[in-house]
Structures are given as structure tokens and as C-alpha cells.
Amino acid sequence: MKPTYLLALLLFLSLARPAAAQMYSTTDPFAHTFSIVARDPATGEMAVAVQSHWFSVGTSVSWGEAGVGVVATQSFTNKSFGLRGLALLKGGKTAQQALDELLSNDEGRDVRQVAILDNQGRVATHTGKKCVDMAGHQQGAQFSVQANMMLNASVWPAMAKAYEANAKLPLAERVLAALDAAQAAGGDVRGRQSAALLVVRGTATEGPWADRLIDLRVDDSAAPLPELHRLLSLDRAYDHMNAGDLAVEKNDMPTAIREYQAAEKMFPQNLEMKYWHAITLANKQQVPAALALLKPIFKQEPNWRVLTQRLPKVGLLTVTDAELKQILAL
């Protein structure tokens, strides 16, 4: 945002309300945007997804914690609503109770837009009366869609319709379908720049590092939603890669091969996926098949050959010396 534009906005706000009722803080970014919070009743997973014409919108709008809930805080964003909202939910408040408490002493409530979803699927949404048109929200069964500074007032109804129509999709793909519908209906009046997707478990585990199932951001792009779709597909492919790695640890080579093949099929140009598929084949005494995969990999990027030399030392490549020489000679 250009300094002159920011100064003009601040001047407008100072004239619109008394100085004691400041609505904007330099620590809180503008995030005029559209978003969705939702819970999958079958799995309990919860998601928040967002797109905006603003840099790195996911660092401001999207908040979530496994077993607790998700929050989207936007328009004249109050970032504290994310952590404070989750803390209130964790303390036993419902989504509506948490939202009411957040807004109760917020002098900027008229320019806020906030959506909260708790682990029971209850939603609470607020669109301040001074959010920039077109602005509004719509709630449904265990979800809420909200938008401000949109090209037209059909954006958030289109989001709700798309979300409800795609009930058979996994939650991540379903909320992205809602974002796609928003963009197709007109989206942000300024255009598009960034997007984010966060999915957390319905129940917290003993390993909180694994409780964020999906955490993807496109911070700056001419087409953030297509890129977010690509990243989600890549994330799904690497789930197969991780499952293949786990199978290798358990010496379950047939499963490892199946998982690596599934990943490679999703992203056939990804050398990483092809490479570990090939190494697994070699470890299963299928060296000719491994050679066929490794030859174009080594040709495209010789450093994979360097890596291959290092694998026998740590037990990740268990071929004979003769077979190793054959592989390295490719």
C-alpha cells in the first residue's frame, strides 16, 4: 500500500470516529477478502480458507487449533482475535460466546469481519456495519462464508452454494470449491494476490506438530487459487511419499512401491518422487526396472547420482557392489 493512500485512510478514520475510538492499529493489516470456516461432520476436521488482494493474507486471517476450532479475522484485521478466540474456545466458550467477548470491548467492531467455528460445528459471524461494500456473510450447517470489498453481493451466496453442493469432497477440496465460486462470481473488487488453506484435526493428539493436517499459503501470485490447488495436490502426493518412507522403515517394500508409484502418478515430472520409487525397486531386487527410472533422472540432474553413492552407507540402498557400479555408470 502506498504511503499516501495509507495516510488518506488514516485521516478518514480519524474523522469518522473520535480519536479515543481508534479502529486501526499499525500492527493490524488490512485484509479485505473472502473466506470460509467449516467443519467436516464425518471426520471432525476443521478448516479455514481465504483469498484476498493483499500480500500474505494467510498470516493475518487464518487461525486454527486441533480439537478447538478455527477463526477468520478480516476487513480491518485484528490479529489478536485469532489467538484470543481460540483461547476462549479452549476455555469452554461456544463460538458465539467467544465472538461476543471479542467484540464487547473492541472499538473497531464496526469495521471488523470475524467468523468463528468451534469443535462442535457451531458458528458465529460478525460483519461490521462499516465494512466496505459489498460485504456480508452467510451461515450454513457447520460452516460460515464471509466477504467484504467484493465486486458484488453475489459472492458469499455463491460460496455457500458451492460448499453445500460439494459435500462428497474431502474438506480441503470442498472449501477450495467455495473460494473458486467466490472468484467466479466476481471476487474482490481489486483483484487477487494471495490465498491460504488451513485444516486441523477434530481432536488433538499427543503430537501437536501433526495436528495441522494441511497448512498451505500462496503469498503473492497473479492466480493464487490455481496455485493453491496445485499445492494441495502436491501435498496429497507427498502424503504418499511419507507413507512410502514409513513402509521402507518397516521393510515393507511392496507397500513402499505402491505408495511411491501413487505419488509419481500425481506428479510425473517430480524427480524426487521418481528417484525414491527407483531406489525402492532396486532394494527389492528389481534393478533393471530401477535403472530405467534412474537413467533419465541422472541425465537431468547429476547430483542424484552423487546422492546414490551415499545411500549404501546408511542402509537406504541394499544392492550388491556390482549392481551399485551398474547404477552409477548410467
ZAKOLZA-826097 format. One record per residue (C-alpha): residue in one letter; chain; x, y, z. Coordinates in Angstrom, 2 decimals. Example, Ala and Ser with C-alpha at 12.3 -4.5 7.8 and 13.67 -1.06 7.14 Angstrom:
REM ZAKOLZA-826097
[a A [12.30 -4.50 7.80]]
[s A [13.67 -1.06 7.14]]
//
This chain:
REM ZAKOLZA-826097
[m A [0.00 0.00 0.00]]
[k A [1.40 3.38 -0.99]]
[p A [2.11 5.75 1.93]]
[t A [-0.18 8.46 0.51]]
[y A [-3.08 6.02 0.34]]
[l A [-2.43 4.81 3.88]]
[l A [-2.33 8.39 5.20]]
[a A [-5.61 9.14 3.43]]
[l A [-7.23 6.11 5.04]]
[l A [-5.97 7.05 8.48]]
[l A [-7.25 10.60 8.03]]
[f A [-10.64 9.26 7.01]]
[l A [-10.80 7.04 10.07]]
[s A [-9.79 9.85 12.39]]
[l A [-12.60 11.99 11.03]]
[a A [-15.14 9.19 11.06]]
[r A [-14.80 8.44 14.80]]
[p A [-13.38 10.14 17.88]]
[a A [-9.66 9.63 18.48]]
[a A [-10.41 7.63 21.62]]
[a A [-12.20 5.03 19.49]]
[q A [-9.35 4.16 17.15]]
[m A [-10.22 1.42 14.68]]
[y A [-6.86 0.88 13.06]]
[s A [-3.52 -0.15 14.50]]
[t A [-0.27 -0.26 12.56]]
[t A [0.21 -3.85 13.81]]
[d A [-3.08 -4.96 12.27]]
[p A [-3.10 -5.20 8.45]]
[f A [-5.99 -4.55 6.13]]
[a A [-7.35 -7.84 4.79]]
[h A [-10.39 -7.09 2.67]]
[t A [-11.17 -10.55 1.46]]
[f A [-13.45 -13.57 1.25]]
[s A [-13.10 -16.64 3.45]]
[i A [-14.79 -19.76 4.76]]
[v A [-14.65 -21.61 8.08]]
[a A [-16.03 -25.14 8.07]]
[r A [-16.13 -28.48 9.89]]
[d A [-16.47 -31.93 8.36]]
[p A [-19.08 -33.73 10.48]]
[a A [-17.74 -37.13 9.41]]
[t A [-14.11 -36.60 10.41]]
[g A [-14.36 -33.64 12.79]]
[e A [-11.66 -31.84 10.79]]
[m A [-11.93 -28.06 10.71]]
[a A [-10.76 -25.68 8.01]]
[v A [-10.35 -22.02 7.20]]
[a A [-9.60 -20.91 3.66]]
[v A [-9.16 -17.40 2.28]]
[q A [-8.23 -15.33 -0.77]]
[s A [-7.51 -11.59 -0.95]]
[h A [-5.90 -8.84 -2.96]]
[w A [-3.33 -8.40 -0.19]]
[f A [0.12 -9.80 0.43]]
[s A [0.35 -12.98 2.52]]
[v A [-3.28 -12.99 3.66]]
[g A [-2.82 -16.33 5.42]]
[t A [-0.56 -14.77 8.05]]
[s A [-3.36 -12.45 9.16]]
[v A [-6.74 -14.05 8.57]]
[s A [-6.39 -17.79 9.24]]
[w A [-6.16 -19.29 12.73]]
[g A [-6.87 -22.79 13.98]]
[e A [-6.12 -25.36 16.65]]
[a A [-6.91 -29.08 16.62]]
[g A [-9.76 -30.06 18.90]]
[v A [-10.61 -26.40 19.49]]
[g A [-11.78 -24.53 16.40]]
[v A [-10.88 -22.11 13.63]]
[v A [-11.10 -18.34 13.25]]
[a A [-11.10 -15.98 10.28]]
[t A [-10.45 -12.34 11.20]]
[q A [-10.56 -9.89 8.29]]
[s A [-11.54 -6.48 6.90]]
[f A [-9.64 -4.15 9.29]]
[t A [-7.99 -7.21 10.77]]
[n A [-7.48 -7.63 14.50]]
[k A [-4.88 -10.40 14.61]]
[s A [-5.38 -10.88 18.34]]
[f A [-8.87 -12.22 17.58]]
[g A [-7.21 -15.36 16.23]]
[l A [-5.27 -16.39 19.32]]
[r A [-7.75 -14.89 21.77]]
[g A [-10.69 -16.51 20.02]]
[l A [-9.05 -19.92 20.14]]
[a A [-8.16 -19.42 23.81]]
[l A [-11.78 -18.60 24.62]]
[l A [-12.97 -21.72 22.80]]
[k A [-10.38 -23.80 24.63]]
[g A [-11.66 -22.36 27.88]]
[g A [-15.15 -23.69 27.19]]
[k A [-16.85 -20.83 25.37]]
[t A [-19.07 -21.53 22.38]]
[a A [-18.29 -19.85 19.09]]
[q A [-20.93 -17.18 19.73]]
[q A [-19.79 -16.56 23.28]]
[a A [-16.21 -16.18 22.12]]
[l A [-17.19 -13.75 19.37]]
[d A [-19.34 -11.71 21.73]]
[e A [-16.48 -11.38 24.18]]
[l A [-14.00 -10.36 21.49]]
[l A [-16.30 -7.64 20.18]]
[s A [-17.51 -6.42 23.58]]
[n A [-14.56 -4.10 24.16]]
[d A [-13.38 -3.63 20.57]]
[e A [-13.69 -0.01 19.48]]
[g A [-13.19 -1.11 15.89]]
[r A [-16.05 -3.60 15.79]]
[d A [-17.85 -1.64 13.06]]
[v A [-15.02 -2.28 10.60]]
[r A [-14.29 -5.87 11.63]]
[q A [-15.41 -9.04 9.94]]
[v A [-14.93 -12.19 12.00]]
[a A [-16.04 -15.81 11.76]]
[i A [-15.51 -18.43 14.46]]
[l A [-16.25 -22.16 14.32]]
[d A [-15.88 -24.41 17.37]]
[n A [-15.21 -28.13 17.60]]
[q A [-18.91 -28.90 17.75]]
[g A [-19.52 -27.19 14.42]]
[r A [-21.22 -24.16 15.92]]
[v A [-20.52 -20.95 14.02]]
[a A [-20.67 -17.27 14.85]]
[t A [-20.10 -14.48 12.35]]
[h A [-19.90 -10.69 12.52]]
[t A [-19.85 -8.22 9.66]]
[g A [-19.39 -4.67 10.93]]
[k A [-21.73 -2.03 9.57]]
[k A [-18.78 -0.02 8.22]]
[c A [-17.11 -2.87 6.33]]
[v A [-16.52 -1.74 2.76]]
[d A [-19.25 -2.77 0.30]]
[m A [-20.04 -5.23 -0.91]]
[a A [-19.86 -7.02 2.41]]
[g A [-21.81 -9.77 4.10]]
[h A [-21.86 -13.32 5.35]]
[q A [-23.97 -16.47 5.25]]
[q A [-24.04 -19.38 7.66]]
[g A [-24.94 -23.00 6.97]]
[a A [-24.64 -26.39 8.62]]
[q A [-21.25 -26.28 10.37]]
[f A [-19.84 -23.55 8.12]]
[s A [-19.81 -19.82 7.52]]
[v A [-18.76 -17.80 4.48]]
[q A [-17.92 -14.09 4.72]]
[a A [-16.64 -11.41 2.39]]
[n A [-16.01 -7.68 2.21]]
[m A [-14.93 -5.24 -0.51]]
[m A [-16.39 -7.59 -3.11]]
[l A [-17.31 -6.67 -6.67]]
[n A [-20.93 -7.59 -6.00]]
[a A [-23.24 -9.07 -3.38]]
[s A [-23.47 -12.48 -5.05]]
[v A [-20.02 -13.58 -3.89]]
[w A [-20.77 -15.07 -0.47]]
[p A [-24.07 -16.72 -1.52]]
[a A [-22.12 -18.38 -4.35]]
[m A [-19.58 -19.63 -1.81]]
[a A [-22.28 -21.16 0.37]]
[k A [-23.95 -22.82 -2.60]]
[a A [-20.68 -24.33 -3.83]]
[y A [-19.73 -25.61 -0.39]]
[e A [-23.10 -27.30 0.09]]
[a A [-23.02 -28.77 -3.43]]
[n A [-19.65 -30.46 -2.90]]
[a A [-20.39 -32.46 0.24]]
[k A [-18.72 -35.59 -1.19]]
[l A [-15.31 -33.92 -1.45]]
[p A [-12.69 -34.03 1.31]]
[l A [-12.89 -30.92 3.48]]
[a A [-9.83 -29.21 1.96]]
[e A [-11.08 -29.60 -1.61]]
[r A [-14.58 -28.60 -0.52]]
[v A [-13.55 -25.26 0.98]]
[l A [-11.42 -24.52 -2.08]]
[a A [-14.51 -25.12 -4.22]]
[a A [-16.17 -22.35 -2.21]]
[l A [-13.26 -19.99 -2.89]]
[d A [-13.39 -20.85 -6.60]]
[a A [-17.08 -19.98 -6.64]]
[a A [-16.37 -16.65 -4.97]]
[q A [-13.81 -15.73 -7.61]]
[a A [-16.12 -16.86 -10.41]]
[a A [-18.90 -14.68 -9.01]]
[g A [-16.70 -11.57 -9.14]]
[g A [-14.45 -11.85 -6.09]]
[d A [-12.54 -8.93 -4.60]]
[v A [-13.23 -5.66 -6.43]]
[r A [-9.45 -5.04 -6.53]]
[g A [-8.49 -8.41 -7.96]]
[r A [-6.46 -11.17 -6.32]]
[q A [-3.00 -11.66 -4.85]]
[s A [-2.76 -14.27 -2.09]]
[a A [-4.60 -17.25 -0.65]]
[a A [-4.29 -19.75 2.19]]
[l A [-5.70 -23.06 3.41]]
[l A [-5.51 -24.45 6.94]]
[v A [-7.00 -27.78 8.07]]
[v A [-6.67 -29.08 11.64]]
[r A [-7.71 -32.32 13.31]]
[g A [-11.03 -32.56 15.04]]
[t A [-9.33 -33.98 18.12]]
[a A [-5.90 -33.00 19.42]]
[t A [-3.28 -35.74 19.67]]
[e A [-0.22 -36.17 21.84]]
[g A [1.82 -34.85 18.91]]
[p A [0.62 -31.30 18.24]]
[w A [3.16 -30.97 15.44]]
[a A [0.99 -33.42 13.47]]
[d A [-2.35 -31.81 14.28]]
[r A [-2.17 -29.32 11.41]]
[l A [-3.13 -31.65 8.59]]
[i A [-2.76 -29.03 5.85]]
[d A [-1.13 -25.61 6.13]]
[l A [-0.58 -24.01 2.73]]
[r A [-0.11 -20.41 1.63]]
[v A [0.32 -18.57 -1.64]]
[d A [1.68 -15.22 -0.53]]
[d A [1.94 -13.41 -3.87]]
[s A [0.59 -14.61 -7.20]]
[a A [-1.36 -13.39 -10.20]]
[a A [-3.53 -16.51 -9.82]]
[p A [-3.42 -17.60 -6.16]]
[l A [-6.29 -20.07 -6.23]]
[p A [-4.95 -22.23 -9.09]]
[e A [-1.60 -22.24 -7.31]]
[l A [-3.25 -23.22 -4.03]]
[h A [-4.98 -26.11 -5.82]]
[r A [-1.60 -27.21 -7.20]]
[l A [-0.01 -27.07 -3.76]]
[l A [-2.84 -29.10 -2.26]]
[s A [-2.37 -31.78 -4.92]]
[l A [1.36 -31.78 -4.21]]
[d A [0.63 -32.08 -0.50]]
[r A [-1.55 -35.12 -1.21]]
[a A [1.24 -36.64 -3.31]]
[y A [3.77 -36.18 -0.53]]
[d A [1.38 -37.95 1.83]]
[h A [2.01 -40.98 -0.38]]
[m A [5.75 -40.29 -0.27]]
[n A [5.68 -40.20 3.53]]
[a A [3.70 -43.44 3.61]]
[g A [6.29 -44.97 1.30]]
[d A [9.11 -43.85 3.58]]
[l A [7.33 -45.39 6.56]]
[a A [6.93 -48.65 4.67]]
[v A [10.67 -48.64 3.89]]
[e A [11.42 -48.24 7.58]]
[k A [9.30 -51.33 8.23]]
[n A [10.96 -53.18 5.35]]
[d A [7.58 -53.43 3.63]]
[m A [8.82 -52.93 0.09]]
[p A [5.60 -53.84 -1.77]]
[t A [3.72 -51.14 0.13]]
[a A [6.56 -48.67 -0.39]]
[i A [6.49 -49.25 -4.13]]
[r A [2.70 -48.77 -4.27]]
[e A [2.92 -45.52 -2.33]]
[y A [5.81 -44.12 -4.39]]
[q A [4.01 -45.09 -7.60]]
[a A [0.87 -43.27 -6.41]]
[a A [2.88 -40.13 -5.69]]
[e A [4.73 -40.32 -9.02]]
[k A [1.47 -40.75 -10.90]]
[m A [0.16 -37.50 -9.41]]
[f A [3.32 -35.53 -10.30]]
[p A [5.19 -37.45 -13.02]]
[q A [7.73 -34.64 -13.57]]
[n A [8.85 -34.59 -9.93]]
[l A [12.34 -36.12 -9.79]]
[e A [12.20 -36.74 -6.03]]
[m A [9.20 -38.99 -6.39]]
[k A [10.68 -40.90 -9.34]]
[y A [14.01 -41.31 -7.58]]
[w A [12.76 -42.96 -4.39]]
[h A [10.47 -45.19 -6.40]]
[a A [13.56 -46.33 -8.31]]
[i A [15.63 -46.88 -5.15]]
[t A [12.85 -48.96 -3.66]]
[l A [12.72 -51.11 -6.80]]
[a A [16.49 -51.64 -6.55]]
[n A [16.14 -52.68 -2.92]]
[k A [13.52 -55.22 -3.98]]
[q A [15.99 -56.81 -6.40]]
[q A [14.29 -55.18 -9.39]]
[v A [17.46 -53.49 -10.59]]
[p A [16.59 -53.36 -14.34]]
[a A [13.38 -51.51 -13.57]]
[a A [15.29 -49.20 -11.25]]
[l A [17.88 -48.48 -13.93]]
[a A [15.16 -47.49 -16.38]]
[l A [13.87 -44.90 -13.94]]
[l A [17.26 -43.64 -12.77]]
[k A [18.85 -43.07 -16.18]]
[p A [16.73 -40.01 -17.16]]
[i A [16.96 -38.69 -13.59]]
[f A [20.77 -38.75 -13.61]]
[k A [20.78 -37.18 -17.07]]
[q A [18.56 -34.31 -15.98]]
[e A [20.28 -33.75 -12.61]]
[p A [23.65 -35.49 -12.00]]
[n A [23.58 -34.72 -8.27]]
[w A [21.11 -37.60 -7.82]]
[r A [23.96 -39.90 -8.81]]
[v A [26.10 -38.31 -6.07]]
[l A [23.33 -38.94 -3.56]]
[t A [23.04 -42.55 -4.70]]
[q A [26.68 -43.17 -3.82]]
[r A [25.95 -42.18 -0.23]]
[l A [22.90 -44.37 0.36]]
[p A [24.56 -47.78 0.96]]
[k A [26.49 -46.37 3.95]]
[v A [23.24 -45.65 5.82]]
[g A [21.36 -48.72 4.63]]
[l A [18.97 -46.96 2.24]]
[l A [20.34 -48.79 -0.80]]
[t A [20.98 -52.51 -0.32]]
[v A [22.29 -53.67 -3.67]]
[t A [25.49 -55.62 -4.40]]
[d A [28.71 -53.82 -5.28]]
[a A [28.30 -54.92 -8.88]]
[e A [24.76 -53.59 -9.03]]
[l A [25.86 -50.31 -7.47]]
[k A [28.55 -49.88 -10.11]]
[q A [25.93 -50.59 -12.77]]
[i A [23.65 -47.91 -11.32]]
[l A [26.41 -45.30 -11.01]]
[a A [27.56 -45.98 -14.56]]
[l A [24.28 -44.69 -16.00]]
//
